[in-house]
Amino acid sequence: MKMDFEKISELIKTGEGYTIEFKKSVSSSLSKEICAFANASGGKIIIGVNNDGKIVKNEFDNDDLSQIQDYANNLDPSIKVNIDMIKNVLLVYVPEGKKKPYRSSRGFYLRVGANSQKLSRDEIKELFQKENHIKFERKISFDFDYSEIDTNKYKEYLKNAQISNNLSQSHVLRNLNLLTDNKLNNAAILFFGKNVYKYFLNSSIICGLYKGNSKNNILDRKEFKEDLINNFEKTFKWIQSKLNTNFIIKGTKRIEKLEIPEEVIRELLLNAIVHRDYMANGHVQVDIFIDRFEISNPGSLLFDKEELGNISATRNPIIQDLMYRANYVEKIGSGINRIKKILSKEKLNYKFKISSNYFRVVVSRKSDNDFLEEKSESNENRTKIERKSNARKRRQWILDTLKSKGQIKNKDIREHFDIAKSTAYEDLKNLIEEDKIVKKGSGSNVWYELKMDKNK
């Protein structure tokens, strides 16, 4: 159905992305854009619009239309595109190709986020051999309807992505590629579902903090079961709370610096969420040991591991595009090299462990950088001191809360400090042994109160 000028104006307000490209005029660069869309999921090229989304004054004629058709016909194999002329704007519809891979006169191109990336013949063939023919994110979930969309999450996303809230919801969802055959797809659930875990048990992120360098002794465990953005935000905060913090004096200011740079943690966590295989049963896993920090996700690379950092290809282009629009991903394809550069500068050793069904990144926590060897006694002692300090702070908070409120439950402590039930229990047990509090109630209804001084 042909768009009118009002609808194309709404489309422009959505901004460039995985399936939308702006072009100021008709030029030879259209060849690679058509090729990239054909090799990906199709898309729309809006000609007569600059990168800022402003319509420029162009006059198009039949020669321009013929030139665009020539670019499409000259692909190998050729592909048919449809073109609409609406006032001084051209809208080119590029379908997803049925005979991939397609090649332009400039080479092979693939749409990655809001960019068209050049690949070699071998790279693009290997990519298509490994990727699923029906992508998980585009699949329809027939049990999920508009009533299951969390309006607060939806509005917050529009705000972060700088998309007008005045646009109709169906328009926005369609142009963010969250509708398949006019029905909400899996990507829509992962971002805006009220209860994502209900539909995808594997969408959660599981975090573990361990004593020593094995998983034998768990100090804390947390599972985040919300939408992708909330899972990212809450996992990031959990990691921050578990790693050591150094204090650096700059001038008159004391600056906190995490032992592993926050930018590295952010990139690793985003990569795990965006690039994981959602068809697999596994979870994104975060593990913190005395000597190392690990993030792993189900799903192998879509290209040879020697090309890690040189090629950017994703099995979840819609998820990647949505994260990019919301400013979580800064520049698509630059994350791995940025991680390597920062870790090298900080003199932290790292390893990428890649198997046929998992991708894991391991970063050393040890100050002496003897990666994955016998744990450092001084490092362990420093962590013990920090844990004792954290425990003292928690126990003082418990006493202060009891003075003001009269009673407290294990749940109150867990929720306030985001700690495991066993950790909160140890704090309470310690205060009982110190004769400062008493346990009340029984069974599932247990609370704690300050111990009264009988001499008063």
Secondary structure by P-SEA (a helix, b strand, c coil): ccccaaaaaaaaaacccccbbbbcccccaaaaaaaaaaacccbbbbcccccccccccccccaaaaaaaaaaaaacccbbbbbbbbcccbbbbbbccccccccccccccccccccbbbbbcaaaaaaaaacccccccccccccccccccccaaaaaaaaaaacccccccaaaaaaaacccccccccaaaaacccccccccccccbbbbbbbcccccccccbbbbbbccaaaaaaaaaaaaaacbbbbbbbcccbbbbbccccaaaaaaaaaaaaacccccccccbbbbbcccbbbbbbcccccccccccccbbbbccaaaaaaaaaacccccccaaaaaaaaaaaaacbbbbbbbcccbbbbbbbccccccccccccaaaaaaaaaaaaaaaaaaaaaaaaaaaacccccaaaaaaaccccaaaaaaaaaaaaaaccccccccccbbbbbccccccc
